[in-house]
Amino acid sequence: MHYIICYDIAQTRRRTRLATLLEAIGTRANKSVFEAKLTAKELEIFIAKAKAIIEPKTDSVLIYPLCFDCMIKSLSLGQKGVFEVKDSFV
């Protein structure tokens, strides 16, 4: 499944740790927005690691699943592209 993962982290150290974690599993789409293709297990591991990093009272991490139909309808304006759709369905 493909996901859009975005965050708002108050402290620089935690923000850097979360960004490093996301860079290992996905592609940066914007300053605090990542695209990632993850299995259910990989998502579970990411969530556990993210929970260990963030401070729930001040930080937020949002995870949006994207179905294939939503991905192929995605648009990009400006320099960055959107998800690279590699799977083909005939």
N, CA, C and O of each residue as an XYZ file, in Angstrom:
360
protein
N       0.853     -1.178      0.000
C       0.000      0.000      0.000
C       0.894      1.234      0.000
O       1.960      1.242      0.616
N       0.454      2.261     -0.688
C       1.173      3.528     -0.704
C       0.590      4.454      0.364
O      -0.608      4.428      0.646
N       1.464      5.270      0.947
C       1.060      6.178      2.012
C       1.673      7.552      1.800
O       2.774      7.686      1.267
N       0.944      8.556      2.224
C       1.478      9.896      2.407
C       1.635     10.034      3.918
O       0.685      9.821      4.672
N       2.833     10.391      4.350
C       3.107     10.554      5.776
C       3.631     11.974      5.978
O       4.619     12.373      5.362
N       2.968     12.721      6.834
C       3.411     14.080      7.112
C       3.484     14.287      8.620
O       2.852     13.576      9.401
N       4.267     15.271      8.996
C       4.480     15.481     10.423
C       4.617     16.954     10.766
O       4.938     17.789      9.920
N       4.365     17.242     12.026
C       4.607     18.549     12.617
C       5.235     18.257     13.975
O       4.548     17.873     14.921
N       6.540     18.445     14.057
C       7.294     18.089     15.254
C       7.880     19.372     15.842
O       8.557     20.121     15.139
N       7.625     19.628     17.123
C       8.015     20.878     17.760
C       9.529     21.020     17.946
O      10.074     22.100     17.718
N      10.196     19.975     18.347
C      11.619     20.057     18.687
C      12.497     19.589     17.520
O      12.208     18.577     16.881
N      13.557     20.331     17.256
C      14.441     20.034     16.125
C      15.027     18.631     16.209
O      15.052     17.919     15.205
N      15.491     18.222     17.367
C      16.116     16.895     17.495
C      15.131     15.775     17.143
O      15.477     14.856     16.402
N      13.917     15.850     17.667
C      12.901     14.833     17.353
C      12.512     14.896     15.881
O      12.327     13.864     15.236
N      12.389     16.116     15.351
C      12.044     16.303     13.942
C      13.112     15.667     13.044
O      12.778     15.007     12.061
N      14.364     15.859     13.370
C      15.459     15.277     12.594
C      15.438     13.759     12.682
O      15.644     13.078     11.677
N      15.193     13.226     13.861
C      15.131     11.764     14.028
C      13.988     11.168     13.210
O      14.163     10.130     12.572
N      12.827     11.809     13.223
C      11.693     11.291     12.458
C      11.954     11.412     10.959
O      11.639     10.493     10.202
N      12.523     12.526     10.525
C      12.831     12.704      9.106
C      13.831     11.649      8.639
O      13.700     11.119      7.536
N      14.818     11.343      9.459
C      15.802     10.307      9.125
C      15.124      8.947      8.995
O      15.429      8.180      8.082
N      14.212      8.654      9.902
C      13.450      7.402      9.837
C      12.641      7.341      8.544
O      12.623      6.310      7.871
N      11.978      8.430      8.197
C      11.166      8.463      6.977
C      12.018      8.390      5.711
O      11.612      7.761      4.734
N      13.169      9.011      5.714
C      14.066      8.941      4.555
C      14.522      7.511      4.274
O      14.830      7.163      3.134
N      14.562      6.693      5.310
C      14.971      5.291      5.158
C      13.872      4.436      4.526
O      14.159      3.373      3.975
N      12.616      4.889      4.600
C      11.515      4.063      4.091
C      10.759      4.679      2.928
O       9.966      3.999      2.278
N      10.994      5.968      2.652
C      10.207      6.620      1.623
C      10.955      7.712      0.905
O      12.179      7.810      0.991
N      10.201      8.536      0.190
C      10.739      9.630     -0.600
C      10.152     10.939     -0.100
O       8.942     11.063      0.092
N      11.020     11.902      0.105
C      10.547     13.208      0.573
C       9.810     13.906     -0.568
O      10.366     14.085     -1.651
N       8.564     14.297     -0.326
C       7.759     15.010     -1.317
C       7.768     16.510     -1.041
O       7.590     17.319     -1.952
N       7.973     16.868      0.207
C       7.995     18.248      0.649
C       8.770     18.270      1.953
O       9.223     17.223      2.416
N       8.932     19.433      2.551
C       9.761     19.534      3.750
C       9.354     18.551      4.857
O      10.217     17.914      5.461
N       8.076     18.423      5.124
C       7.624     17.515      6.171
C       6.607     16.497      5.651
O       5.755     16.019      6.400
N       6.705     16.175      4.367
C       5.784     15.227      3.728
C       6.582     14.168      2.980
O       7.491     14.482      2.211
N       6.230     12.916      3.216
C       6.905     11.802      2.566
C       5.901     10.903      1.866
O       4.741     10.814      2.269
N       6.360     10.237      0.814
C       5.600      9.199      0.132
C       6.315      7.886      0.414
O       7.544      7.827      0.371
N       5.556      6.835      0.702
C       6.182      5.547      1.001
C       5.285      4.405      0.557
O       4.062      4.479      0.669
N       5.903      3.359      0.056
C       5.190      2.122     -0.259
C       5.608      1.115      0.810
O       6.769      0.710      0.878
N       4.640      0.715      1.648
C       4.935     -0.126      2.803
C       3.994     -1.317      2.876
O       2.820     -1.225      2.517
N       4.526     -2.428      3.343
C       3.676     -3.563      3.675
C       3.013     -3.268      5.016
O       3.382     -2.308      5.693
N       2.055     -4.071      5.395
C       1.391     -3.893      6.687
C       2.399     -4.001      7.825
O       2.330     -3.236      8.787
N       3.325     -4.934      7.726
C       4.347     -5.126      8.763
C       5.291     -3.924      8.814
O       5.633     -3.451      9.898
N       5.712     -3.427      7.650
C       6.590     -2.257      7.610
C       5.911     -1.036      8.216
O       6.545     -0.258      8.928
N       4.625     -0.870      7.934
C       3.871      0.238      8.521
C       3.812      0.095     10.038
O       3.989      1.072     10.766
N       3.566     -1.103     10.503
C       3.510     -1.375     11.937
C       4.845     -1.024     12.611
O       4.864     -0.421     13.684
N       5.945     -1.403     11.980
C       7.275     -1.101     12.518
C       7.513      0.408     12.523
O       8.022      0.959     13.500
N       7.143      1.074     11.424
C       7.304      2.532     11.374
C       6.525      3.198     12.495
O       7.057      4.067     13.185
N       5.284      2.806     12.683
C       4.443      3.410     13.723
C       5.073      3.237     15.098
O       5.097      4.178     15.891
N       5.581      2.052     15.385
C       6.221      1.802     16.688
C       7.439      2.698     16.872
O       7.633      3.270     17.944
N       8.258      2.823     15.834
C       9.452      3.661     15.923
C       9.085      5.138     16.031
O       9.715      5.878     16.787
N       8.073      5.572     15.285
C       7.637      6.969     15.343
C       7.089      7.307     16.728
O       7.355      8.390     17.250
N       6.333      6.397     17.322
C       5.794      6.621     18.669
C       6.904      6.799     19.695
O       6.752      7.541     20.665
N       8.029      6.108     19.473
C       9.163      6.223     20.387
C       9.899      7.551     20.231
O      10.648      7.952     21.122
N       9.695      8.227     19.118
C      10.379      9.491     18.834
C       9.565     10.700     19.263
O      10.099     11.627     19.872
N       8.276     10.694     18.948
C       7.467     11.907     19.119
C       7.024     12.128     20.560
O       7.040     11.217     21.387
N       6.629     13.361     20.830
C       5.984     13.743     22.084
C       4.518     13.994     21.745
O       4.189     15.011     21.134
N       3.631     13.068     22.139
C       2.224     13.157     21.723
C       1.508     14.461     22.101
O       0.536     14.839     21.446
N       1.971     15.144     23.137
C       1.312     16.380     23.564
C       1.630     17.561     22.659
O       0.876     18.533     22.624
N       2.746     17.490     21.920
C       3.142     18.633     21.096
C       3.360     18.284     19.627
O       3.382     19.184     18.788
N       3.521     17.019     19.297
C       3.861     16.600     17.937
C       2.703     15.852     17.286
O       1.805     15.350     17.960
N       2.750     15.792     15.955
C       1.765     14.968     15.252
C       2.403     14.325     14.025
O       3.257     14.913     13.362
N       1.967     13.112     13.748
C       2.344     12.384     12.541
C       1.034     11.904     11.929
O       0.238     11.239     12.592
N       0.815     12.243     10.668
C      -0.407     11.845      9.971
C      -0.044     10.871      8.866
O       0.904     11.098      8.113
N      -0.801      9.787      8.771
C      -0.538      8.737      7.788
C      -1.810      8.537      6.967
O      -2.857      8.161      7.493
N      -1.692      8.797      5.659
C      -2.826      8.674      4.760
C      -2.579      7.548      3.765
O      -1.636      7.628      2.977
N      -3.398      6.502      3.778
C      -3.245      5.450      2.772
C      -3.789      5.933      1.425
O      -4.766      6.679      1.370
N      -3.146      5.498      0.349
C      -3.587      5.855     -0.997
C      -3.831      4.595     -1.808
O      -2.945      3.751     -1.941
N      -5.023      4.470     -2.342
C      -5.303      3.341     -3.219
C      -4.707      3.631     -4.601
O      -4.349      4.770     -4.901
N      -4.604      2.608     -5.428
C      -4.015      2.757     -6.751
C      -4.786      3.785     -7.582
O      -4.177      4.604     -8.270
N      -6.110      3.748     -7.524
C      -6.926      4.700     -8.293
C      -6.640      6.142     -7.884
O      -6.608      7.034     -8.732
N      -6.431      6.375     -6.582
C      -6.105      7.728     -6.116
C      -4.721      8.143     -6.584
O      -4.505      9.300     -6.945
N      -3.787      7.209     -6.580
C      -2.423      7.520     -6.996
C      -2.369      7.962     -8.452
O      -1.704      8.945     -8.778
N      -3.062      7.244     -9.327
C      -2.967      7.580    -10.751
C      -3.702      8.880    -11.090
O      -3.509      9.440    -12.169
N      -4.537      9.354    -10.174
C      -5.231     10.631    -10.370
C      -4.458     11.804     -9.759
O      -4.885     12.954     -9.867
N      -3.329     11.513     -9.121
C      -2.534     12.549     -8.458
C      -1.977     13.537     -9.469
O      -1.640     13.173    -10.596
N      -1.886     14.782     -9.053
C      -1.350     15.851     -9.893
C      -0.174     16.490     -9.184
O      -0.086     16.469     -7.956
N       0.722     17.054     -9.961
C       1.869     17.758     -9.413
C       2.027     19.094    -10.117
O       1.991     19.161    -11.346
N       2.201     20.142     -9.354
C       2.463     21.468     -9.901
C       3.827     21.904     -9.393
O       4.109     21.762     -8.203
N       4.660     22.419    -10.245
C       5.983     22.871     -9.812
C       7.047     21.803    -10.009
O       6.921     20.947    -10.884
N       8.080     21.854     -9.206
C       9.279     21.059     -9.394
C       9.136     19.583     -9.043
O       9.671     18.728     -9.748
N       8.438     19.281     -7.988
C       8.357     17.891     -7.514
C       7.319     17.099     -8.283
O       6.278     17.626     -8.673
N       7.617     15.830     -8.495
C       6.654     14.925     -9.096
C       5.833     14.257     -8.018
O       6.054     14.474     -6.827
N       4.894     13.452     -8.438
C       4.098     12.677     -7.499
C       4.572     11.236     -7.555
O       5.521     10.910     -8.269
N       3.910     10.381     -6.802
C       4.277      8.967     -6.784
C       4.626      8.460     -8.168
O       3.935      8.749     -9.145
N       5.678      7.719     -8.239
C       6.029      7.052     -9.490
C       5.289      5.725     -9.499
O       5.629      4.820     -8.737
N       4.288      5.602    -10.348
C       3.472      4.395    -10.406
C       4.198      3.361    -11.256
O       4.306      3.512    -12.473
N       4.696      2.308    -10.607
C       5.471      1.291    -11.296
C       4.652      0.054    -11.633
O       4.978     -0.683    -12.564
N       3.588     -0.166    -10.871
C       2.751     -1.331    -11.116
C       1.756     -1.035    -12.212
O       1.106      0.010    -12.199
N       1.631     -1.939    -13.156
C       0.673     -1.763    -14.241
C      -0.426     -2.805    -14.144
O      -0.179     -3.966    -13.818
N      -1.613     -2.379    -14.425
C      -2.764     -3.276    -14.415
C      -3.408     -3.240    -15.787
O      -3.690     -2.165    -16.316
N      -3.643     -4.415    -16.370
C      -4.259     -4.474    -17.684
C      -5.625     -5.095    -17.562
O      -6.328     -5.242    -18.561
